[in-house]
């Protein structure tokens, strides 16, 4: 029986917005928990979306907001630690899943989709990010039983309109003339399209064959970080020579930049990049009947000149909503 009412944590983020579009198209009722509903008012253009203000790190609040839902989706994750509640790796990646499992049981929610990460490993993860992601993933699977069916997803880096990966490098390179220095240039990825990730979650939602499964999600091709950045800059019309930094300079750069506001690069990020973010012979997209989307089929639409026009048109469409705030 289809899950009709779904509670989404992290629904206002990059993957979350694409997933909401996908599930709303099926007529699913979507309860999106957020700390600031007004800041994400544009999501209410989707007729089945309900924005609910809630502190997801409060157990009582979480259980109350899950009441009446058939399923829950956890998309919460952070790449760097910060100040404030829920801003450490342990709070976001371990304690929140622990509270969510307890809240699902209290509210009678029987289905949980959980977003993890490729290379997540509670014991042998290369970084605190990957170890806590692995611990949280293991925790939700260990809690699964006849009353709570769990599926987790382990994507490589995710690309698409509004991503914080390719767009970030383009933004960093714009003010830099001629040469763009790049840390960890030999790091390897199999970038996966955000639409494919959303489709994987949507297909798994009602499929009992996915219960208890952990799906690695990758695109159809592997790249080095240097190849990806060079492609992104070229597609965006930026003529820059991408120069890979030696490993010792990459480590030094991470040690310095983690103290800069916004933490553009940290030592924990550096450690994560030492492990290839690729799927190997098994790709969960194909197991779910999804043909992975090539990077080159999508990136020019949002990185190139056409992408700038699309973003301008989207801003014009949202302008009336902005003026109502």
Secondary structure, 3 states (H helix, E strand, C coil): CCCCEEEEECCCCHHHHHHHHHHHCCCCEEEEEECCCHHHHHHHHCCCEEEEECCCCCHHHHHHHHCCCCEEEECCCCCCCCCCCCCCHHHHHHHHHHHHHHHHHHHCCCEEEEECCCCCCCCCCCCHHHHHHHHHHHHHHHCCECCEEEEEEEECCEECCCCCCHHHHHHHHHCCCCEEEECCCCCEECCEEHHHHHHHHHHHHCCHHHCCCEEEECCCCCEEHHHHHHHHHHHCCCCCEEEECCHHHHHHHHHHHCCCCCCCCCHHHHHHCCCCECCCCCCHHHHCCCCCCCHHHCHHHHHCHHHHHHHHHHHHHHHHHHHHC
